[in-house]
Amino acid sequence: MAVSTAISLALAWAINAAALWVADALFSGVRIHGWWAYIIGAAVLGIANAVIKPIVSLITLPLIILTLGLFLLVINVAMIALAEWAAPHFSIDGFWTYVGTVVIIWLVNWFGHSVADELERSRRRPSLA
């Protein structure tokens, strides 16, 4: 495994853990206790999004098209439910809390990856000195 791939995976894992922490802080219906719950939840979420989500999205593509993409929300809720099921001391109460958690995870991932991409671009720019 290349170093950049390992760093990218570690970064994605850390961003997912941070996203779960933000969701836990914002929603009373999200309860995550202990750092193992964050680590396992973030790992399961990352693996589920990388492996399971593309397969499910492909299988349900007609439904995704029919609902103009809204069915992707259901798929994302299912990925979070899988992480909740696999991680100890991790629970989410209620459909709308799941939806809010999906939005928070998306926002934190978007922000985290945007910052990482900008840092990578600035590192690759030639210096003027």
Secondary structure, DSSP 4 states (H G I P E B T S, - for coil): --HHHHHHHHHHHHHHHHHHHHHHHH-TTEEE-SHHHHHHHHHHHHHIIIIIHHHHHHHTHHHHHHTTTTHHHHHHHHHHHHHHHHSTTEEE-SHHHHHHHHHHHHHHHHHHHHHHHHHHHHHHSPP--
